[in-house]
Amino acid sequence: MSEFISRFPVPELAELPDDVRERILAVQEKAGFVPNVFLMLAHRPAEFRAFFDYHDALMEKDAGLSKAEREMIVVATSGAGHCLYCVVAHGAVLRIRAKNPRVADQLATNHRKAEITPRQRAMLDFAMKLSTRGGEVEDADLAALRAHGFDDEAIWDIGAITAFFAMSNRLVHLTGTPPNEAFYLMGRLPKS
């Protein structure tokens, strides 16, 4: 591979266990390219499986939070965590899911100024506090979320997504994995 993916070995697809290779090929079929994080994590197949199983359990459901709101949490907290990969990649997904080409840039910079609802702002206020000052989270923070209509399952999801992507951010920092070029333009202009 000529493009830099990771500071650690990146295996060839043919070298991977069948299930890992099939998952990578499926995402390539859907997206038109392989996101670099898949190749970076393929270095350790057991962790690849665990990572994407947990990712999908958190991100691929619509109960409590919309898929766009889930991506909002990733983009805002990854901006605070200085994770270029996650801001760019999940920003692309957010632009598509929210059908708003501006929102990802706004959230990565300052969620308090973004074009979002008061409910979403409360969600991100909590996620940002958990992400940057987790030791200060208290019962009143959860009560504020409940006042905006979030139930315990949704509050757990906000916290779990925040925590999961803190780990993801750190793995990207460790490996130096860059975002794919394709992510930069996704969702910015209507499809022709």
C-alpha positions as CSV (number, residue, x, y, z in Angstrom):
1,M,0.0,0.0,0.0
2,S,1.4,3.4,-1.0
3,E,-0.9,5.5,1.2
4,F,0.0,5.8,4.9
5,I,-2.6,4.1,7.0
6,S,-1.0,3.3,10.4
7,R,2.2,3.4,12.4
8,F,1.6,-0.3,12.8
9,P,1.5,-3.1,10.2
10,V,-1.5,-3.1,7.9
11,P,-2.2,-6.6,6.6
12,E,-3.1,-7.4,3.1
13,L,-6.7,-8.4,2.6
14,A,-5.8,-11.9,1.5
15,E,-4.0,-12.4,4.9
16,L,-7.0,-11.6,7.0
17,P,-9.5,-14.1,8.5
18,D,-12.5,-14.6,6.2
19,D,-15.0,-12.8,8.4
20,V,-12.8,-9.7,8.8
21,R,-12.0,-9.6,5.0
22,E,-15.7,-10.0,4.2
23,R,-16.7,-7.2,6.5
24,I,-14.1,-4.9,4.9
25,L,-15.2,-5.9,1.4
26,A,-18.9,-5.2,2.4
27,V,-18.1,-1.7,3.5
28,Q,-16.0,-1.1,0.4
29,E,-19.0,-2.2,-1.7
30,K,-21.4,0.2,0.1
31,A,-19.1,3.2,0.4
32,G,-17.0,2.8,-2.7
33,F,-13.8,2.7,-0.7
34,V,-12.4,1.2,2.5
35,P,-12.3,3.6,5.4
36,N,-8.7,3.6,6.8
37,V,-9.9,2.7,10.3
38,F,-11.0,-0.7,9.0
39,L,-7.5,-1.3,7.6
40,M,-5.8,0.0,10.7
41,L,-7.8,-2.1,13.1
42,A,-7.4,-5.3,10.9
43,H,-3.9,-5.5,12.4
44,R,-5.6,-7.2,15.4
45,P,-8.6,-9.2,14.1
46,A,-10.0,-10.1,17.6
47,E,-10.1,-6.4,18.5
48,F,-11.4,-5.5,15.0
49,R,-14.4,-7.7,15.6
50,A,-15.0,-6.4,19.1
51,F,-14.6,-2.8,18.0
52,F,-17.1,-3.0,15.2
53,D,-19.6,-5.1,17.1
54,Y,-19.7,-2.5,19.8
55,H,-19.7,0.3,17.2
56,D,-22.7,-1.2,15.5
57,A,-24.5,-1.9,18.7
58,L,-24.3,1.8,19.6
59,M,-24.5,3.5,16.2
60,E,-26.9,1.4,14.1
61,K,-30.1,1.7,16.0
62,D,-32.8,4.4,16.1
63,A,-34.3,3.9,19.6
64,G,-34.0,6.9,21.9
65,L,-31.6,8.9,19.6
66,S,-31.7,9.2,15.9
67,K,-28.7,8.0,13.8
68,A,-27.9,11.7,13.1
69,E,-27.9,12.5,16.8
70,R,-25.6,9.6,17.5
71,E,-23.2,11.0,14.9
72,M,-23.5,14.5,16.4
73,I,-22.1,13.1,19.7
74,V,-19.1,11.6,17.8
75,V,-18.3,14.7,15.9
76,A,-18.6,17.1,18.8
77,T,-16.6,15.0,21.3
78,S,-14.0,14.0,18.6
79,G,-13.5,17.7,17.9
80,A,-12.8,18.2,21.6
81,G,-10.5,15.2,21.5
82,H,-8.6,16.6,18.5
83,C,-9.3,13.5,16.4
84,L,-9.1,14.6,12.8
85,Y,-10.1,11.1,11.5
86,C,-13.3,10.9,13.5
87,V,-14.3,14.5,12.9
88,V,-13.8,14.1,9.1
89,A,-15.2,10.6,8.7
90,H,-18.2,10.9,11.1
91,G,-18.7,14.5,9.9
92,A,-19.4,13.1,6.5
93,V,-21.9,10.6,7.8
94,L,-23.5,13.3,9.9
95,R,-23.9,15.6,6.9
96,I,-25.7,12.8,5.1
97,R,-27.9,11.6,8.0
98,A,-28.8,15.2,9.1
99,K,-29.2,16.4,5.5
100,N,-27.3,19.5,6.5
101,P,-24.0,20.3,4.9
102,R,-23.0,22.8,7.7
103,V,-23.8,21.0,10.9
104,A,-20.7,18.8,11.2
105,D,-18.3,21.7,10.9
106,Q,-20.4,23.7,13.4
107,L,-20.4,20.8,15.9
108,A,-16.7,20.1,15.6
109,T,-15.9,23.7,16.4
110,N,-18.6,24.8,18.9
111,H,-21.8,22.9,19.4
112,R,-23.3,25.8,21.3
113,K,-23.4,27.8,18.1
114,A,-24.7,25.0,15.8
115,E,-28.0,24.7,14.0
116,I,-29.4,22.2,16.4
117,T,-32.5,21.9,18.6
118,P,-32.4,22.8,22.4
119,R,-32.8,19.0,23.1
120,Q,-29.7,18.2,20.9
121,R,-27.8,21.0,22.6
122,A,-28.6,19.5,26.0
123,M,-27.4,16.1,24.7
124,L,-24.1,17.6,23.5
125,D,-23.6,19.7,26.7
126,F,-23.7,16.4,28.6
127,A,-21.6,14.5,26.1
128,M,-18.9,17.2,26.1
129,K,-18.9,17.4,29.9
130,L,-18.5,13.6,30.1
131,S,-15.8,13.7,27.4
132,T,-13.7,16.5,28.9
133,R,-14.6,16.6,32.6
134,G,-16.1,13.2,33.3
135,G,-15.2,13.3,37.0
136,E,-17.6,16.3,37.4
137,V,-20.7,14.4,36.0
138,E,-23.4,14.3,38.7
139,D,-27.1,13.4,39.1
140,A,-28.2,16.9,38.1
141,D,-26.6,16.4,34.7
142,L,-28.8,13.3,34.1
143,A,-31.9,15.2,35.4
144,A,-31.2,18.0,32.9
145,L,-31.3,15.3,30.1
146,R,-34.5,13.8,31.5
147,A,-36.1,17.3,31.4
148,H,-35.4,17.3,27.7
149,G,-37.2,14.0,27.2
150,F,-34.3,11.6,27.3
151,D,-35.0,8.3,29.1
152,D,-32.4,6.2,30.9
153,E,-31.7,4.1,27.7
154,A,-31.0,7.2,25.7
155,I,-28.8,8.7,28.4
156,W,-26.8,5.4,28.6
157,D,-26.4,5.6,24.8
158,I,-25.1,9.2,25.0
159,G,-22.6,8.2,27.6
160,A,-21.6,5.0,25.9
161,I,-21.1,6.7,22.5
162,T,-19.0,9.4,24.2
163,A,-16.9,6.8,25.9
164,F,-16.5,4.5,22.9
165,F,-15.3,7.3,20.7
166,A,-12.9,8.6,23.3
167,M,-11.2,5.2,22.9
168,S,-11.5,5.4,19.1
169,N,-9.9,8.8,19.1
170,R,-7.0,7.6,21.2
171,L,-6.4,4.6,18.9
172,V,-6.3,7.0,15.9
173,H,-3.8,9.2,17.8
174,L,-1.7,6.1,18.5
175,T,-1.7,4.9,15.0
176,G,-1.6,8.2,13.2
177,T,-4.4,7.0,10.9
178,P,-5.5,9.8,8.5
179,P,-9.1,10.2,7.1
180,N,-9.7,9.0,3.6
181,E,-9.9,11.8,1.0
182,A,-13.4,10.8,0.0
183,F,-14.8,11.7,3.4
184,Y,-14.0,15.4,3.0
185,L,-16.6,16.1,0.3
186,M,-19.3,13.6,1.3
187,G,-22.6,15.3,2.1
188,R,-21.5,18.8,1.3
189,L,-23.3,19.1,-2.1
190,P,-26.5,17.5,-3.3
191,K,-26.0,14.4,-5.4
192,S,-26.3,15.2,-9.1
